[in-house]
């Protein structure tokens, strides 16, 4: 697994990226591709201590990334952070 912050570029707002949230209780949930839900996830991850992962599809394979800098993710979806 790779870390999103280690990439020169990560397509946080791409509709091709699939986000997955893992709660402290080990509940796994796929995040729907709606801006409001992605914004809500920013606050949930930040406040609840959940983990956020993303699958970024490539030409020949898809890679799993840990969204390890939630502030970078949030800047794509939360107006107050821009």
C-alpha positions in Angstrom: 0.0 0.0 0.0 1.2 3.5 -0.9 0.6 6.9 0.8 -1.1 9.6 -1.2 1.1 12.3 0.4 4.2 10.6 -1.2 2.9 11.2 -4.7 3.8 14.3 -6.7 0.2 14.4 -7.7 -2.9 12.6 -6.3 -6.3 13.0 -8.1 -8.4 13.6 -5.0 -11.3 14.9 -7.0 -11.2 12.4 -9.8 -14.4 10.5 -10.3 -12.3 7.4 -11.1 -10.9 7.2 -7.6 -12.8 5.0 -5.2 -12.7 6.0 -1.5 -13.1 3.5 1.4 -13.4 4.5 5.0 -12.3 2.1 7.8 -13.7 3.0 11.3 -12.1 2.3 14.6 -14.6 -0.6 15.0 -13.3 -2.1 11.7 -16.4 -1.2 9.8 -15.6 -0.7 6.1 -17.7 1.6 3.9 -17.3 2.7 0.3 -17.8 6.4 -0.1 -20.3 7.5 -2.8 -19.1 9.8 -5.5 -21.0 12.9 -4.3 -19.2 16.0 -3.3 -21.3 16.5 -0.1 -20.5 12.9 1.0 -16.8 13.4 0.3 -16.9 16.6 2.3 -18.7 14.9 5.2 -16.1 12.1 5.2 -13.3 14.7 5.7 -14.9 15.8 9.0 -15.7 12.2 10.1 -12.1 11.0 9.5 -10.7 14.0 11.2 -13.0 13.9 14.3 -13.5 10.1 14.7 -10.0 8.9 13.9 -11.2 6.7 11.0 -8.9 5.8 8.2 -9.5 6.8 4.6 -8.2 4.8 1.7 -8.4 5.3 -2.1 -8.1 3.0 -5.1 -6.6 4.9 -8.0 -7.0 2.9 -11.2 -4.1 2.9 -13.6 -3.7 1.8 -17.2 -2.6 -1.8 -16.3 -3.4 -2.1 -12.6 -5.1 -0.2 -9.7 -3.2 0.9 -6.6 -4.4 1.2 -3.0 -3.4 4.4 -1.2 -3.8 5.5 2.4 -5.0 9.1 2.5 -2.5 10.0 5.2 -2.8 13.8 5.0 -6.5 14.5 5.5 -6.0 18.2 5.1 -4.8 17.8 1.5 -7.9 15.7 0.8 -10.1 18.3 2.5 -8.8 21.1 0.4 -10.6 19.5 -2.6 -14.0 19.3 -0.9 -14.3 21.7 2.0 -14.7 25.4 1.0 -13.4 26.8 4.3 -10.0 25.1 3.7 -9.4 26.5 0.3 
